[in-house]
Amino acid sequence: MNANAQATAPVANPTPTATATATAKGSFEVKIDPPQALSSPAAGAALFKRSMSKQFSGDLTGSAIGEMQFAGQPQVGEAAYTALESFVGQLQGRKGSFAMAHLGLMSAGKQDLRVSVVPGSGLGELAGISGDLLIRIEAGAHFYELNYRLS
């Protein structure tokens, strides 16, 4: 093989490195169970939890289950939630699992949602994963964009 042929040989699905970020896109369906009251102090703000399950399709295929805790008045747009979820499946052909942590705040008509891959949670071919997941909701449909690195 000559030098030109080596330089133009295709690379099969390169793995992102700690310095290179890859992007995975697709959609997901989510099921959230009814709220259950958590312990809170007498005359204190009420706390609740909800179980959730998701089915991902696109570049991220598989399922996730998790638990959400929230407080405030989501019906009037003033609330916060935290959640942990565990995903198992494939990310652009790599099999494994990882956990994600959520922090969502709603106030004065604005929302701030952060979803990050939990450090050290990657298993299988997804060991060493890090990154952030963006969620977009359009006409009731849920879409994601996962910007990630594998080290």
N, C-alpha and C positions, 0 to 999 in steps of 0.2 A: 504494500500500500504506500503510495507516495504522500508527501507532506500535505499536499492540497486535500487529498481524500480524508486524511486524519482530521484536518481542521474543520471539514464540513460534515463529519459523521454526526448523525443525530444522537442526542442524549435522551434516554428514556426517563420521563417523569422525574426530573431532578428533585431531590429533597431540599426544602428550604434550610438554610443554615441559621445560626444564631443572629447573623447580621442581615440575612435576606428574609423579607416578609412575603408570604404567599397569601392569596385571597381565595376563599371558598364562598360560593353563593348558592342560595336556594330558598326553599320555603319550609314551613313546618306547621303542623296542626297541634293545637294545645287543648288539653282538657284540664280544667281547674275545678276541684271539688268544692262544695259549699264550705263557708268559713266555720271554724270551731273556736270557741272562746279559749283564751289562755289565762293563766293566773295574772292578776294585776292588783295593785293596792286598792283598798277601799277608797272610793271617791277619786280614783286615778283614771287616767286615760285607758280605755279598753284596748286590749291586745288580742289579736286573732292569728290563726294559722290556717293554711290551705295546702292540700296536697295537689301536685300537678304532674301530668304526664305529657310527653311530646313525641311526635313522630316527625323526623327530619327527612327531607328529600333534596336532591341536587348534589352538590359536591360533598356534602355531609349527609350520609345516609345511616339511619339507625334510630334508636329511641333513647329517651331520657326520662327519669323520674326525679322528683324533688319535693322540697318543702319550702313554703313561703310563710313569712311572718309579716304582719302589717299592723299599722295603727293610723289613726286619723279618720278623716271622712272622705273616702274615695268617691262617694256619690256626688260630692260638691267640689272635687278636684283638689282637696287638701289632705295629703296623706304621704306615707312612706312605706316601702316594703324592702325586705331583704330576703334572699332565697339562696339555697344551694341545690344544684341538680347534678346528677351523674349521668353522663352520656356513654353509650356503648354502640359501636358500629364501625363505619369506615369514613375516613376523611381523604378524599381524592385517592381512593384505592388502598390506603393504609389502614389496617385493622387495629382496633384498640379501644381505649376508653380514656375519659378525663372528666374532671368536675368543673363546673362553672359557678361563680359567685355573682349575685345580683345586688345592686343597690339602686332603688328607684325612689325619686322624690317628685311630688306634685305640689305646686303652689302657685297661686295667682295666675292660673291658666297655662303655666309652663310646666314641662316635664323634663327631668334629667334622669336618664337611665344609663347605668354602667353595668356591663356584663363582662367579666374577665375569666380567663382560664385560671383555675387554682394552681399555683406553683407546686410542682412535685406530684401532681395528681395523674399525669399521663402514664398509661400502661400499654404494653404490647408495642406495636409499631408507632404508637403515639407518645412513647416515653420521651420526656424532655420538651413537650409542647408548652408554648406560652402564647398569649395573645388576647384579643378582645373581640367580642361579638356585638355587632350592631343589629338592632331590630327595627324593622319598618312595618307598619300596619296600614294596608290600603283596602278600603271597602270590606273590612273584616278579615282579610287574608293576611297571614303573617309571613314575612320574608326576613332572611338573615344575611349578613355578610361577616364572615369570620376572617379577621386578619391575624395570621399566626406565624410562628417560627418553630422549627424543630431543631434541637441541639443534640 
